[in-house]
Amino acid sequence: MSDPHALAFWITGPSRGEIRAEALPRRGPDEVRVRALFSGVSRGTETLVYRGEVPEAEYGRMRAPFQAGAFPAPVKYGYASVGVVEEGPDALAGRAVFCLHPHQTRYVVPAAAVRPIPDAVPPARAVLAANMETAVNALWDANLRAGDRVAVVGAGALGCLVARLVARTPGCDVELVDVNPRRAELARVLGARFALPASARGDADLVVHASGAPEGARVALELAGFEATVLELSWYGTREVALPLGGRFHAQRLALKSSQVGNVAAAQRARWTRERRLDLALALLDDPALDALVTGEDRFADLPQAMARLATAAGDTLCHRIRYG
């Protein structure tokens, strides 16, 4: 029999969304049924999907693990769900878990697709797990070293998580760079210094760009020291980005490198699975300072209106949490 009590958020067209009823399949012996508690909205990737800005060439690579439908729409998209296992193997029954699942009140997935949340991590904070996993992978790609002087350009949720991890690395000095001066107090909470682009410190050993704006990428190149790496975490969708790759870029022998969470970073790939990496990300959320990254919350029933608002007006939003129940 199907469970009639599941509801899911679907993107139905460019900048349009609605909540639809979902019929759940009967749970198999190696599956779990999860009742959602919270989910998180990715202000970068997810709002690009909502606006219909995924390039056709990227349709395959951009698929989320439990996505339904197809780009550009209708599509059920998302990857930051926290819930409780209502039914499943004894080791998981009743456990709070994280799953890379779209926004949905209940769902049935393979038991291997959920990761238990450590007891020390509040479920409400665990909506940051997907972004934390991206931040971990980024620093693996960047080959961060103890004592490095690091600039993080873009104080969104991902940039802030990168800054926090760098700040906790022995000897590292991290500056969070953003156009919003209200991010200064957040930088302090995360253990980083803050600067506006015009006053940011240069000569960095590593620059991580996560602003999502071409202007931020240009700032990142300016802040890199001799033979430093500029790690690009932003995803621009259909937008083209012009960068000043003459002059200083060559004279300073800079390395411009991309990082993307779909694959485990090459330096760790021989030993780390995606599951092990996600478990690490969840463990790193045992950090009360990260509560400052959740800057708003809406009920699931109000998600269509919330998504429209988030896609058009950034404001001071970092991670926006959706509450179920």
VOPAGU-2260 file (C-alpha; in pm, 1 decimal, decimal comma):
REM VOPAGU-2260
SITE   aa  ch    i         X         Y         Z
SITE  MET   A    0       0,0       0,0       0,0
SITE  SER   A    1     107,4     357,6     -50,9
SITE  ASP   A    2     136,0     616,3     224,5
SITE  PRO   A    3     -91,4     910,0     124,5
SITE  HIS   A    4      59,6    1153,9     371,9
SITE  ALA   A    5     374,9    1264,7     189,5
SITE  LEU   A    6     403,4    1614,1      42,2
SITE  ALA   A    7     693,5    1744,7    -165,9
SITE  PHE   A    8     808,0    2077,2    -309,2
SITE  TRP   A    9     834,8    2084,9    -689,5
SITE  ILE   A   10     979,3    2352,5    -916,9
SITE  THR   A   11     717,3    2382,8   -1190,8
SITE  GLY   A   12     878,5    2644,2   -1414,7
SITE  PRO   A   13    1124,9    2935,4   -1404,1
SITE  SER   A   14    1075,1    3097,8   -1062,1
SITE  ARG   A   15     760,8    2896,1    -987,0
SITE  GLY   A   16     704,2    2620,0    -734,1
SITE  GLU   A   17     428,4    2432,2    -557,0
SITE  ILE   A   18     368,5    2158,1    -301,2
SITE  ARG   A   19     239,3    1830,4    -443,5
SITE  ALA   A   20     113,5    1506,9    -288,5
SITE  GLU   A   21     351,1    1209,4    -314,3
SITE  ALA   A   22     259,3     839,5    -296,9
SITE  LEU   A   23     526,3     651,7    -104,8
SITE  PRO   A   24     620,0     297,7    -206,2
SITE  ARG   A   25     611,6      10,3      41,8
SITE  ARG   A   26     941,5      -4,1     231,3
SITE  GLY   A   27    1173,1    -288,7     134,2
SITE  PRO   A   28    1391,4    -484,9     379,3
SITE  ASP   A   29    1699,6    -273,4     304,8
SITE  GLU   A   30    1516,4      58,9     305,8
SITE  VAL   A   31    1406,7     317,2     560,7
SITE  ARG   A   32    1108,6     546,7     583,7
SITE  VAL   A   33    1206,5     889,3     710,5
SITE  ARG   A   34     984,4    1159,8     856,7
SITE  ALA   A   35    1141,1    1498,8     786,4
SITE  LEU   A   36    1217,3    1740,2    1070,2
SITE  PHE   A   37    1413,0    2007,1     881,7
SITE  SER   A   38    1562,4    2077,3     541,3
SITE  GLY   A   39    1797,3    2345,6     418,4
SITE  VAL   A   40    1775,9    2565,0     109,5
SITE  SER   A   41    2098,1    2613,6     -84,2
SITE  ARG   A   42    2103,9    2985,5    -166,3
SITE  GLY   A   43    2345,6    2924,9    -453,6
SITE  THR   A   44    2276,9    2609,3    -651,4
SITE  GLU   A   45    1915,1    2563,0    -551,3
SITE  THR   A   46    1803,5    2913,7    -639,7
SITE  LEU   A   47    1976,2    2879,6    -978,5
SITE  VAL   A   48    1770,4    2565,6   -1037,0
SITE  TYR   A   49    1458,3    2748,7    -922,0
SITE  ARG   A   50    1518,9    3029,9   -1170,6
SITE  GLY   A   51    1575,7    2781,2   -1453,9
SITE  GLU   A   52    1943,6    2875,1   -1499,7
SITE  VAL   A   53    2100,1    2528,8   -1523,7
SITE  PRO   A   54    2285,0    2502,1   -1858,4
SITE  GLU   A   55    2154,4    2220,2   -2076,1
SITE  ALA   A   56    2504,8    2074,3   -2097,0
SITE  GLU   A   57    2504,1    2033,9   -1717,4
SITE  TYR   A   58    2167,4    1859,2   -1679,9
SITE  GLY   A   59    2327,3    1520,6   -1613,3
SITE  ARG   A   60    2599,7    1636,7   -1375,0
SITE  MET   A   61    2359,0    1858,3   -1180,9
SITE  ARG   A   62    2115,7    1580,4   -1087,1
SITE  ALA   A   63    2065,0    1547,7    -712,1
SITE  PRO   A   64    2074,0    1192,8    -564,7
SITE  PHE   A   65    1695,3    1162,0    -518,2
SITE  GLN   A   66    1582,8    1418,2    -772,9
SITE  ALA   A   67    1255,2    1348,9    -952,8
SITE  GLY   A   68    1159,0    1504,5   -1283,3
SITE  ALA   A   69    1409,1    1671,4   -1513,0
SITE  PHE   A   70    1564,6    2011,8   -1573,3
SITE  PRO   A   71    1452,8    2275,1   -1629,0
SITE  ALA   A   72    1108,3    2176,6   -1489,8
SITE  PRO   A   73     906,8    2021,7   -1343,9
SITE  VAL   A   74    1172,0    1898,2   -1105,2
SITE  LYS   A   75    1191,1    1801,5    -737,8
SITE  TYR   A   76    1531,0    1924,7    -625,3
SITE  GLY   A   77    1723,7    1958,7    -299,7
SITE  TYR   A   78    1986,0    1778,1     -95,2
SITE  ALA   A   79    1973,9    1876,7     271,9
SITE  SER   A   80    1708,3    1681,1     460,6
SITE  VAL   A   81    1715,5    1593,5     830,7
SITE  GLY   A   82    1462,7    1352,5     973,1
SITE  VAL   A   83    1380,8    1059,9    1199,1
SITE  VAL   A   84    1370,6     699,6    1077,9
SITE  GLU   A   85    1011,1     586,3    1132,9
SITE  GLU   A   86    1064,8     238,7     992,8
SITE  GLY   A   87    1384,0      54,1     910,0
SITE  PRO   A   88    1655,8    -178,0    1036,9
SITE  ASP   A   89    1694,5    -190,1    1414,8
SITE  ALA   A   90    2025,3      -1,9    1400,9
SITE  LEU   A   91    1851,2     298,9    1243,8
SITE  ALA   A   92    1494,0     289,8    1376,5
SITE  GLY   A   93    1423,6     603,6    1576,5
SITE  ARG   A   94    1757,9     763,9    1485,5
SITE  ALA   A   95    1795,9    1120,6    1363,3
SITE  VAL   A   96    1955,8    1103,7    1017,8
SITE  PHE   A   97    2074,9    1322,0     732,4
SITE  CYS   A   98    1987,7    1244,2     370,5
SITE  LEU   A   99    2064,7    1411,5      37,8
SITE  HIS   A  100    1692,6    1429,7     -38,6
SITE  PRO   A  101    1468,6    1707,2    -175,6
SITE  HIS   A  102    1217,7    1893,0      41,7
SITE  GLN   A  103     954,7    1632,1     133,7
SITE  THR   A  104     761,6    1545,1     448,8
SITE  ARG   A  105     827,7    1168,5     430,6
SITE  TYR   A  106    1032,1     951,3     195,7
SITE  VAL   A  107    1155,8     595,8     143,8
SITE  VAL   A  108    1523,5     550,8      50,6
SITE  PRO   A  109    1788,4     277,4      79,9
SITE  ALA   A  110    1918,9     247,2     435,9
SITE  ALA   A  111    2269,4     316,1     304,1
SITE  ALA   A  112    2153,0     659,5     181,5
SITE  VAL   A  113    2098,0     798,8     531,9
SITE  ARG   A  114    2376,3     888,0     773,9
SITE  PRO   A  115    2312,9     895,7    1150,0
SITE  ILE   A  116    2358,8    1237,7    1306,0
SITE  PRO   A  117    2603,7    1235,9    1600,2
SITE  ASP   A  118    2433,6    1274,5    1936,7
SITE  ALA   A  119    2626,2    1597,0    2002,4
SITE  VAL   A  120    2487,4    1765,0    1689,4
SITE  PRO   A  121    2136,2    1915,9    1714,8
SITE  PRO   A  122    1919,8    1801,0    1421,3
SITE  ALA   A  123    1831,1    2163,5    1345,7
SITE  ARG   A  124    2202,8    2238,7    1283,4
SITE  ALA   A  125    2251,3    1929,5    1068,7
SITE  VAL   A  126    2088,8    2104,2     769,2
SITE  LEU   A  127    2440,1    2248,4     716,2
SITE  ALA   A  128    2584,8    1902,8     644,4
SITE  ALA   A  129    2579,2    1926,2     263,9
SITE  ASN   A  130    2754,9    2263,7     267,7
SITE  MET   A  131    3004,7    2137,1     526,1
SITE  GLU   A  132    3081,4    1838,7     302,8
SITE  THR   A  133    3152,1    2082,0      16,9
SITE  ALA   A  134    3377,7    2288,2     245,0
SITE  VAL   A  135    3574,7    1979,6     351,9
SITE  ASN   A  136    3621,3    1871,2      -9,1
SITE  ALA   A  137    3731,0    2222,5    -101,5
SITE  LEU   A  138    4009,7    2227,6     154,2
SITE  TRP   A  139    4122,9    1885,5      40,7
SITE  ASP   A  140    4136,4    2019,4    -315,2
SITE  ALA   A  141    4320,6    2330,0    -195,0
SITE  ASN   A  142    4587,3    2129,9      -8,7
SITE  LEU   A  143    4563,8    2363,8     291,0
SITE  ARG   A  144    4875,8    2360,0     507,9
SITE  ALA   A  145    4927,8    2450,5     872,4
SITE  GLY   A  146    5029,0    2815,0     901,6
SITE  ASP   A  147    4883,4    2925,7     568,7
SITE  ARG   A  148    4756,5    3280,0     528,1
SITE  VAL   A  149    4413,8    3240,0     368,1
SITE  ALA   A  150    4158,0    3476,9     216,7
SITE  VAL   A  151    3799,8    3358,8     172,2
SITE  VAL   A  152    3607,2    3583,3     -67,3
SITE  GLY   A  153    3232,8    3560,3     -16,5
SITE  ALA   A  154    3072,9    3526,9     327,3
SITE  GLY   A  155    2780,4    3308,5     227,8
SITE  ALA   A  156    2712,8    2982,1     407,0
SITE  LEU   A  157    2982,1    2793,1     215,3
SITE  GLY   A  158    3243,8    3063,7     248,2
SITE  CYS   A  159    3175,7    3091,4     620,5
SITE  LEU   A  160    3213,6    2716,0     668,9
SITE  VAL   A  161    3544,0    2720,7     481,1
SITE  ALA   A  162    3661,1    3011,0     697,6
SITE  ARG   A  163    3565,4    2823,4    1014,5
SITE  LEU   A  164    3757,8    2512,4     911,2
SITE  VAL   A  165    4062,7    2720,7     819,5
SITE  ALA   A  166    4042,8    2908,3    1151,2
SITE  ARG   A  167    4057,8    2575,4    1335,8
SITE  THR   A  168    4366,6    2459,6    1143,0
SITE  PRO   A  169    4687,1    2509,4    1348,0
SITE  GLY   A  170    4867,5    2831,1    1270,5
SITE  CYS   A  171    4636,0    2944,5     991,2
SITE  ASP   A  172    4527,3    3307,3     967,0
SITE  VAL   A  173    4204,7    3360,2     774,5
SITE  GLU   A  174    4039,0    3676,9     648,7
SITE  LEU   A  175    3675,3    3666,8     536,7
SITE  VAL   A  176    3614,2    3920,0     256,9
SITE  ASP   A  177    3265,9    4039,4     166,2
SITE  VAL   A  178    3087,9    4347,5      35,6
SITE  ASN   A  179    2842,4    4335,8     328,5
SITE  PRO   A  180    2993,7    4506,4     636,3
SITE  ARG   A  181    2735,6    4331,6     856,6
SITE  ARG   A  182    2934,8    4010,8     807,4
SITE  ALA   A  183    3210,0    4146,2    1033,9
SITE  GLU   A  184    3051,5    4018,9    1356,4
SITE  LEU   A  185    2989,6    3678,6    1198,5
SITE  ALA   A  186    3356,0    3658,9    1097,5
SITE  ARG   A  187    3453,6    3725,5    1458,7
SITE  VAL   A  188    3226,3    3444,5    1582,0
SITE  LEU   A  189    3389,4    3208,5    1332,2
SITE  GLY   A  190    3742,6    3299,5    1441,3
SITE  ALA   A  191    3828,7    3497,4    1128,4
SITE  ARG   A  192    3917,9    3857,2    1056,9
SITE  PHE   A  193    3689,7    4056,5     824,9
SITE  ALA   A  194    3758,1    4299,4     542,8
SITE  LEU   A  195    3569,5    4477,4     269,0
SITE  PRO   A  196    3722,3    4409,5     -75,5
SITE  ALA   A  197    3894,2    4746,8     -93,6
SITE  SER   A  198    4079,9    4693,3     234,5
SITE  ALA   A  199    4147,8    4318,2     213,8
SITE  ARG   A  200    4497,3    4193,6     283,1
SITE  GLY   A  201    4688,3    4056,0     -16,1
SITE  ASP   A  202    4977,1    3813,0     -53,1
SITE  ALA   A  203    4764,1    3516,4      56,1
SITE  ASP   A  204    4899,9    3162,1      35,2
SITE  LEU   A  205    4552,5    3042,2     -59,7
SITE  VAL   A  206    4242,8    3226,6    -178,6
SITE  VAL   A  207    3904,1    3055,5    -177,4
SITE  HIS   A  208    3634,5    3222,9    -385,8
SITE  ALA   A  209    3273,1    3151,0    -286,6
SITE  SER   A  210    3081,7    3472,1    -357,2
SITE  GLY   A  211    2904,9    3349,4    -671,7
SITE  ALA   A  212    2976,6    3686,8    -834,7
SITE  PRO   A  213    3227,7    3756,5   -1115,2
SITE  GLU   A  214    3342,3    4064,7    -923,7
SITE  GLY   A  215    3437,2    3840,0    -633,4
SITE  ALA   A  216    3645,2    3618,3    -859,9
SITE  ARG   A  217    3841,9    3922,7    -973,8
SITE  VAL   A  218    3902,6    4024,4    -611,5
SITE  ALA   A  219    4023,9    3671,4    -536,7
SITE  LEU   A  220    4288,5    3693,7    -809,5
SITE  GLU   A  221    4409,8    4026,8    -668,0
SITE  LEU   A  222    4456,5    3885,3    -318,9
SITE  ALA   A  223    4671,2    3585,8    -416,2
SITE  GLY   A  224    5043,0    3590,1    -343,4
SITE  PHE   A  225    5325,3    3459,8    -559,6
SITE  GLU   A  226    5252,0    3107,6    -692,1
SITE  ALA   A  227    4940,1    3087,4    -474,2
SITE  THR   A  228    4626,4    2890,3    -556,2
SITE  VAL   A  229    4289,1    3053,1    -616,5
SITE  LEU   A  230    4024,0    2788,9    -552,4
SITE  GLU   A  231    3691,9    2854,3    -727,7
SITE  LEU   A  232    3384,8    2724,7    -542,4
SITE  SER   A  233    3121,1    2940,0    -711,0
SITE  TRP   A  234    2888,6    2794,7    -970,2
SITE  TYR   A  235    2759,4    3044,0   -1225,7
SITE  GLY   A  236    2496,7    2844,5   -1413,6
SITE  THR   A  237    2440,5    2999,2   -1756,8
SITE  ARG   A  238    2638,0    3317,1   -1681,6
SITE  GLU   A  239    2975,7    3376,2   -1848,0
SITE  VAL   A  240    3257,4    3519,9   -1638,5
SITE  ALA   A  241    3534,4    3746,5   -1767,8
SITE  LEU   A  242    3857,0    3736,1   -1565,4
SITE  PRO   A  243    4178,1    3942,5   -1592,0
SITE  LEU   A  244    4415,0    3658,3   -1678,6
SITE  GLY   A  245    4687,3    3878,1   -1821,0
SITE  GLY   A  246    4946,8    4082,5   -1635,0
SITE  ARG   A  247    4950,2    3997,4   -1266,8
SITE  PHE   A  248    4796,3    3653,0   -1314,5
SITE  HIS   A  249    5099,1    3542,9   -1518,3
SITE  ALA   A  250    5361,1    3747,6   -1337,8
SITE  GLN   A  251    5258,3    3596,3   -1004,2
SITE  ARG   A  252    5236,7    3245,6   -1153,7
SITE  LEU   A  253    4892,5    3194,5    -999,8
SITE  ALA   A  254    4703,5    2865,6   -1014,8
SITE  LEU   A  255    4326,7    2884,0   -1073,8
SITE  LYS   A  256    4158,7    2561,0    -964,9
SITE  SER   A  257    3798,9    2445,0    -946,9
SITE  SER   A  258    3645,2    2234,9    -671,2
SITE  GLN   A  259    3314,4    2052,3    -684,3
SITE  VAL   A  260    3163,8    1812,9    -432,0
SITE  GLY   A  261    3034,7    1552,8    -679,7
SITE  ASN   A  262    3366,3    1366,2    -658,6
SITE  VAL   A  263    3590,3    1311,6    -357,9
SITE  ALA   A  264    3901,4    1529,8    -394,1
SITE  ALA   A  265    4179,0    1352,7    -584,3
SITE  ALA   A  266    4419,0    1365,1    -289,5
SITE  GLN   A  267    4177,8    1157,3     -76,6
SITE  ARG   A  268    3996,7     950,8    -340,0
SITE  ALA   A  269    4195,8     629,8    -293,2
SITE  ARG   A  270    4082,1     593,7      68,7
SITE  TRP   A  271    3770,9     803,8     121,9
SITE  THR   A  272    3417,9     724,5       8,0
SITE  ARG   A  273    3142,0     983,0     -14,9
SITE  GLU   A  274    2981,0     819,8     289,4
SITE  ARG   A  275    3296,5     857,0     497,8
SITE  ARG   A  276    3329,0    1218,6     384,8
SITE  LEU   A  277    2967,1    1294,0     480,8
SITE  ASP   A  278    3018,1    1131,8     821,7
SITE  LEU   A  279    3315,0    1365,2     874,7
SITE  ALA   A  280    3105,2    1666,8     773,8
SITE  LEU   A  281    2836,1    1569,3    1025,5
SITE  ALA   A  282    3094,5    1526,9    1302,2
SITE  LEU   A  283    3239,0    1872,5    1228,1
SITE  LEU   A  284    2895,7    2024,7    1295,2
SITE  ASP   A  285    2958,1    1967,7    1667,6
SITE  ASP   A  286    3035,6    2338,7    1684,1
SITE  PRO   A  287    2783,2    2584,2    1838,5
SITE  ALA   A  288    2942,7    2874,5    1649,6
SITE  LEU   A  289    2782,2    2737,9    1333,2
SITE  ASP   A  290    2432,1    2818,7    1459,1
SITE  ALA   A  291    2503,4    3174,4    1344,7
SITE  LEU   A  292    2486,6    3051,3     983,1
SITE  VAL   A  293    2115,6    2968,5    1005,8
SITE  THR   A  294    1966,1    3310,4     942,8
SITE  GLY   A  295    1600,8    3231,8     880,4
SITE  GLU   A  296    1332,4    2966,8     896,2
SITE  ASP   A  297     995,7    2897,5     732,9
SITE  ARG   A  298     736,0    2626,1     765,8
SITE  PHE   A  299     730,7    2365,6     490,5
SITE  ALA   A  300     380,8    2480,1     393,5
SITE  ASP   A  301     526,2    2823,3     313,4
SITE  LEU   A  302     820,7    2695,7     107,0
SITE  PRO   A  303     683,5    2812,9    -233,0
SITE  GLN   A  304     668,8    3171,6    -109,3
SITE  ALA   A  305    1000,3    3140,2      74,9
SITE  MET   A  306    1180,9    3008,8    -232,9
SITE  ALA   A  307    1049,9    3294,1    -445,4
SITE  ARG   A  308    1174,8    3541,4    -187,3
SITE  LEU   A  309    1518,5    3379,9    -152,3
SITE  ALA   A  310    1569,5    3364,3    -529,1
SITE  THR   A  311    1512,4    3736,4    -581,8
SITE  ALA   A  312    1644,2    3909,9    -269,0
SITE  ALA   A  313    1959,0    3783,5    -102,0
SITE  GLY   A  314    1951,9    4022,1     193,7
SITE  ASP   A  315    2146,8    3880,5     486,2
SITE  THR   A  316    2043,2    3519,5     419,7
SITE  LEU   A  317    2302,3    3246,7     472,8
SITE  CYS   A  318    2136,9    2909,1     533,9
SITE  HIS   A  319    1756,5    2917,0     529,0
SITE  ARG   A  320    1598,1    2635,0     725,7
SITE  ILE   A  321    1263,3    2470,4     656,2
SITE  ARG   A  322    1074,4    2324,9     953,5
SITE  TYR   A  323     831,7    2033,1     922,4
SITE  GLY   A  324     562,0    1909,3    1157,3
